[in-house]
């Protein structure tokens, strides 16, 4: 039997799951975890809602200051700077 997925592992696999890129065994582990973890199920629902809302957002609607701030946060997140705070 496959090892149970942790919440951290699920978070790391969310994008692949939503894009249909998880191999079947991993997808099953992902979905099995969701059945028993309301926190991760809620997280997945929030990600889906965010994708839906952002899909309606046009770049022109974002002000220059907000755009710069978002890009800075993403750069910091990607470099790991946010994890150190």
C-alpha positions as CSV (number, residue, x, y, z in Angstrom):
1,X,0.0,0.0,0.0
2,X,1.2,3.5,-0.9
3,X,2.4,5.8,1.9
4,X,-0.1,8.3,3.1
5,X,0.3,11.8,1.7
6,X,1.1,14.6,4.2
7,X,-0.6,18.0,4.1
8,X,2.7,19.6,3.0
9,X,3.1,17.1,0.2
10,X,-0.5,17.8,-0.9
11,X,0.2,21.5,-1.0
12,X,3.3,20.9,-3.2
13,X,1.2,18.8,-5.6
14,X,-1.9,21.1,-5.9
15,X,-0.8,22.6,-9.2
16,X,-0.1,19.3,-10.9
17,X,-3.4,17.9,-9.5
18,X,-5.4,20.8,-10.9
19,X,-3.6,20.6,-14.3
20,X,-4.2,16.8,-14.5
21,X,-0.5,16.1,-14.5
22,X,-0.3,13.7,-11.5
23,X,0.3,10.1,-12.3
24,X,-2.7,7.9,-11.3
25,X,-1.1,6.5,-8.1
26,X,-0.2,10.0,-6.9
27,X,-3.7,11.3,-7.8
28,X,-5.3,8.5,-5.8
29,X,-3.0,9.4,-2.8
30,X,-4.0,13.1,-3.2
31,X,-7.7,12.3,-3.4
32,X,-7.5,9.9,-0.4
33,X,-5.9,12.5,1.7
34,X,-8.6,15.0,0.8
35,X,-11.3,12.6,2.0
36,X,-9.9,12.6,5.5
37,X,-8.5,16.1,5.8
38,X,-11.0,19.0,5.9
39,X,-8.2,21.6,6.0
40,X,-6.6,20.4,2.7
41,X,-10.1,20.0,1.1
42,X,-10.7,23.7,2.1
43,X,-7.3,24.7,0.8
44,X,-8.0,23.1,-2.6
45,X,-11.4,24.8,-2.7
46,X,-9.8,28.1,-2.0
47,X,-7.2,27.6,-4.8
48,X,-10.0,26.7,-7.2
49,X,-11.9,29.8,-6.2
50,X,-8.7,31.9,-6.6
51,X,-8.1,30.5,-10.1
52,X,-11.7,31.3,-11.0
53,X,-11.5,34.9,-9.8
54,X,-8.1,35.6,-11.2
55,X,-9.2,34.2,-14.5
56,X,-11.5,37.2,-14.8
57,X,-8.9,39.7,-13.8
58,X,-7.3,41.7,-16.6
59,X,-3.7,43.0,-16.3
60,X,-5.0,46.5,-17.1
61,X,-7.2,46.4,-14.0
62,X,-4.1,46.1,-11.7
63,X,-2.5,49.4,-10.8
64,X,1.2,49.8,-11.2
65,X,1.9,49.9,-7.4
66,X,-0.1,46.7,-6.8
67,X,1.6,45.0,-9.7
68,X,5.0,45.9,-8.4
69,X,4.1,44.7,-4.9
70,X,2.7,41.4,-6.2
71,X,5.8,40.8,-8.3
72,X,8.0,41.6,-5.3
73,X,6.1,39.1,-3.1
74,X,6.4,36.4,-5.7
75,X,10.1,37.0,-6.2
76,X,10.6,36.8,-2.4
77,X,8.5,33.6,-2.2
78,X,10.4,31.9,-5.0
79,X,13.7,32.8,-3.5
80,X,12.6,31.5,-0.1
81,X,12.9,34.9,1.6
82,X,9.3,34.7,2.9
83,X,10.1,31.4,4.6
84,X,12.9,33.0,6.6
85,X,10.6,35.7,8.2
